[in-house]
Amino acid sequence: MITTEGVKQSSGTGKYLYIGRYNLKINEITSRKSAAGTSTQVSFKVETPPITQQGWEGADGAAGQVGTVNTIYMKTPEQVTEFVGQLALLADKLGVREKVDAITADTVEQYIEKVAPLISGEYFWGRIVGEQYMKNDGSGKTGTRLHWSRYKAFASNSEVDEKGLDKVMKDVDSTNRNDLRPIKDTPSMETTSTQSNGNIF
């Protein structure tokens, strides 16, 4: 029997984040070692505010769009220092800088474990860029690894409300290789940890 009963309309909003500017909260922060055990990558699982469009369903029951934003595998002290500097900026935007400044740790893993509760669960604006890669599942399709923008990656809700998003955060341009690096320019994740420019995002 043909019927429209139970059929849900598509809202046109995807379940997963792509490059762009988003109002976000951090749900989880994790870290992992490279295969060689000489470098560390940090991953931020983030989510937008709830999507209320009729018919929209989130991934795994999420109320908003979700995504994972990664650093490269950090190997040098300079890369770790840049990473901590970005977290300091985020802490500023969330109003928890003093608490974050009080945290010390000997390793990235220990630091993340202590910092995560302070910067998770509250909304902020994040600028997400990416790099394309070829999926290794034999499909011939490409995927996109997401990263925080190296510059002005974060803004507070109050900043955006007062000045407007375009005043506090540059738009993301998919034709700009600084915002979306094409496959031919994309090194492996572990290779990027040894690049001289120290860009971890």
ROTORPA-685340 format. One line per 8 residues: their letters; for each residue x, y, z of C-alpha. Coordinates in pm, whole numbers. Layout:
BEGIN
A> X/Y/Z  ... $
This chain:
BEGIN
MITTEGVK> 0/0/0  135/341/-96  94/611/168  261/930/291  194/836/653  515/842/855  720/997/575  942/1278/707 $
QSSGTGKY> 1039/1577/497  1403/1667/451  1498/1997/613  1796/2057/383  2029/2086/686  2294/1815/707  2368/1612/1017  2739/1686/1008 $
LYIGRYNL> 2941/2006/1010  3148/2122/716  3383/2419/690  3219/2743/800  3134/2966/1095  2915/2804/1357  2770/2863/1699  2903/2561/1886 $
KINEITSR> 2956/2387/2214  3222/2129/2290  3081/1794/2398  3408/1607/2438  3782/1656/2399  4007/1357/2346  4373/1299/2263  4561/1018/2099 $
KSAAGTST> 4919/928/2024  5060/871/1679  5151/517/1578  5513/592/1662  5414/735/1997  5611/1055/1938  5329/1305/1878  4977/1379/2001 $
QVSFKVET> 4657/1481/1826  4367/1648/2006  4007/1610/1883  3711/1832/1972  3364/1682/1934  3134/1980/1881  2765/2044/1829  2550/2336/1717 $
PPITQQGW> 2238/2452/1902  1934/2228/1844  1792/2223/1491  1418/2281/1511  1328/2238/1143  1047/1993/1085  1167/1649/984  1529/1703/1082 $
EGADGAAG> 1705/1420/1266  2053/1446/1412  2330/1190/1402  2305/936/1683  2025/1132/1848  2210/1465/1858  1990/1774/1879  2218/1979/1652 $
QVGTVNTI> 2472/1933/1376  2787/1759/1496  3147/1728/1388  3498/1650/1502  3762/1922/1478  4121/1797/1497  4466/1937/1548  4754/1780/1361 $
YMKTPEQV> 4979/1540/1550  5179/1781/1765  5542/1685/1805  5743/1998/1884  5722/2226/2189  5639/2514/1954  5333/2332/1823  5213/2256/2176 $
TEFVGQLA> 5265/2623/2272  5054/2735/1975  4783/2488/2072  4775/2614/2431  4757/2969/2296  4445/2881/2096  4288/2727/2406  4369/3047/2596 $
LLADKLGV> 4178/3245/2332  3881/3011/2358  3890/3038/2737  3881/3418/2700  3572/3398/2482  3402/3163/2728  3492/3376/3030  3696/3106/3202 $
REKVDAIT> 4050/3229/3129  4147/3270/3494  4049/2912/3572  4230/2778/3266  4543/2980/3348  4558/2805/3685  4600/2465/3519  4941/2308/3468 $
ADTVEQYI> 5035/1965/3335  5336/1770/3214  5177/1627/2898  4913/1728/2645  4699/1436/2756  4706/1547/3120  4640/1907/3024  4335/1821/2813 $
EKVAPLIS> 4191/1606/3091  4205/1905/3326  4095/2175/3082  3808/1991/2911  3548/2040/3188  3611/2416/3189  3559/2480/2818  3290/2222/2741 $
GEYFWGRI> 2915/2266/2733  2898/2643/2673  2827/2799/2332  3073/3013/2139  3138/3095/1774  3402/2887/1596  3561/2924/1253  3621/2580/1100 $
VGEQYMKN> 3843/2519/800  3945/2192/640  4156/1979/413  4032/1726/164  4156/1366/152  4083/1056/-49  3888/797/145  4061/459/171 $
DGSGKTGT> 3742/255/141  3778/201/-232  3487/431/-314  3700/693/-487  3522/960/-285  3681/1243/-91  3630/1350/269  3720/1663/462 $
RLHWSRYK> 3922/1680/783  3809/1973/996  4040/2207/1186  4007/2531/1379  4115/2831/1179  4468/2936/1269  4370/3300/1316  4064/3440/1496 $
AFASNSEV> 3913/3096/1535  3681/3190/1822  3436/3462/1922  3198/3498/2212  2823/3510/2172  2819/3859/2321  3073/3985/2065  2864/3853/1779 $
DEKGLDKV> 2541/3991/1926  2696/4335/1972  2905/4375/1656  2773/4116/1411  2943/3798/1296  3116/3955/994  3284/4213/1217  3444/3963/1452 $
MKDVDSTN> 3508/3661/1229  3607/3632/865  3380/3424/646  3508/3087/524  3583/3061/152  3591/2715/-3  3793/2850/-298  4071/2975/-68 $
RNDLRPIK> 4327/2701/0  4385/2845/348  4022/2760/425  3990/2438/224  4312/2269/121  4264/2049/-187  4388/1693/-203  4697/1771/-411 $
DTPSMETT> 4816/2008/-136  4723/1786/158  5004/1594/336  4925/1311/573  4820/1402/928  5143/1274/1080  5359/1439/814  5211/1780/896 $
STQSNGNI> 5339/1752/1252  5692/1810/1127  5620/2110/906  5832/2413/985  5546/2662/995  5414/2511/1318  5051/2547/1212  4866/2290/1419 $
F> 4513/2370/1303 $
